[in-house]
Amino acid sequence: MTRSLSPLSDEGLRWEILAVFFADSRLASADLRVGVLNGIAHLAGKVDSLEVRDAAENLAKNARGVRGVVNRIEAPGAPPPARTIHLDLADDLQS
């Protein structure tokens, strides 16, 4: 018998992302905030390097059910946080 995985709620996705961050040694002690709305993860906070910022984004992107990530984490050399969110929803419209 095959079981299909039901999508997680936004709060469920938030907790899944936080758990993955906590399990990663680069992010466990980082002061990051995570919010999820309609499957889009919003990341904020401050880290010491672009590597850690990118790691957080990649981990969040790979969480089951996440449709996109808005990365507003501050890091040395990172672009300033965008005020506008651009999403490519073409994939959603085709499914």
FIPA-315081 format. One record per residue (C-alpha): residue in three letters; x, y, z. Coordinates in Angstrom, 1 decimal, padded with zeros to 4 digits. Each point is the difference from the previous one (the first is absolute). Layout:
N
ALA X Y Z
...
END
This chain:
95
MET 000.0 000.0 000.0
THR 001.4 003.4 -001.0
ARG -000.6 002.9 002.4
SER 000.0 003.5 -001.4
LEU 001.5 002.7 002.1
SER -002.4 002.8 000.8
PRO 001.4 003.5 -000.2
LEU 000.9 001.6 003.2
SER -001.7 003.1 001.3
ASP 001.9 003.2 000.1
GLU 000.7 -000.4 003.7
GLY 001.1 -003.6 -000.7
LEU 002.4 001.2 -002.6
ARG 001.3 002.6 002.3
TRP 000.8 -002.5 002.7
GLU 001.6 -002.4 -002.5
ILE 002.3 002.8 -001.2
LEU 000.9 001.0 003.5
ALA 000.8 -003.7 000.9
VAL 002.3 -000.2 -003.1
PHE 001.7 003.2 001.0
PHE 000.5 -001.2 003.6
ALA 001.5 -003.3 -001.3
ASP 002.6 001.9 -002.1
SER 003.1 001.0 001.9
ARG 000.4 003.2 -002.1
LEU -003.6 001.2 000.9
ALA -000.7 -001.5 003.4
SER 001.1 003.1 001.9
ALA -000.9 002.6 -002.7
ASP -002.6 002.5 000.9
LEU -002.4 -000.7 -002.9
ARG -003.7 000.5 -000.3
VAL -002.2 -002.1 -002.3
GLY -003.5 000.7 -001.1
VAL -002.1 -001.9 -002.6
LEU -002.9 001.3 -001.9
ASN -001.7 -002.0 -002.7
GLY 003.0 -002.3 -000.2
ILE 002.5 002.9 -000.5
ALA 002.7 000.0 002.7
HIS 001.1 003.4 001.1
LEU 003.4 000.1 001.7
ALA 001.4 002.9 002.0
GLY 002.8 000.6 002.5
LYS 003.7 000.6 -000.1
VAL 002.9 -002.4 -000.6
ASP 003.8 000.4 -000.3
SER 000.5 -001.2 -003.6
LEU -001.6 -000.4 -003.4
GLU 000.7 -003.7 000.3
VAL -002.3 -000.3 003.0
ARG -002.6 002.2 -001.6
ASP 000.0 -002.2 -003.1
ALA -000.1 -003.2 002.1
ALA -003.1 001.2 001.8
GLU -001.7 000.8 -003.4
ASN 000.9 -003.3 -001.5
LEU -001.1 -002.0 003.0
ALA -003.4 001.9 000.1
LYS -000.4 -000.6 -003.8
ASN 000.4 -003.7 000.4
ALA -002.6 -000.4 002.8
ARG -002.9 -002.1 -001.3
GLY -002.9 002.3 -001.1
VAL 001.9 003.3 -000.2
ARG -001.0 001.8 -003.2
GLY 002.6 002.7 000.3
VAL 002.3 001.9 002.3
VAL 000.3 003.7 000.7
ASN 003.5 000.5 001.5
ARG 000.3 003.2 002.0
ILE 002.9 -001.2 002.2
GLU 002.7 002.6 000.4
ALA 003.6 -001.0 -000.5
PRO 003.2 001.8 -000.9
GLY 000.0 000.5 -003.8
ALA -003.7 -001.0 -000.4
PRO -002.2 002.3 -002.1
PRO -002.4 002.1 002.1
PRO -003.4 -001.7 000.6
ALA -002.4 000.5 -002.8
ARG -003.2 001.8 000.6
THR -001.8 -001.7 -002.9
ILE -000.6 -003.7 -000.3
HIS 000.1 -001.5 -003.4
LEU -001.3 -003.6 -000.4
ASP -000.1 -002.1 -003.1
LEU -003.3 -001.8 000.4
ALA 000.0 -001.5 -003.5
ASP 000.7 -003.5 001.4
ASP -003.0 000.4 002.4
LEU -002.3 000.9 -002.9
GLN 001.1 -003.0 -002.1
SER -000.6 -002.6 002.8
END
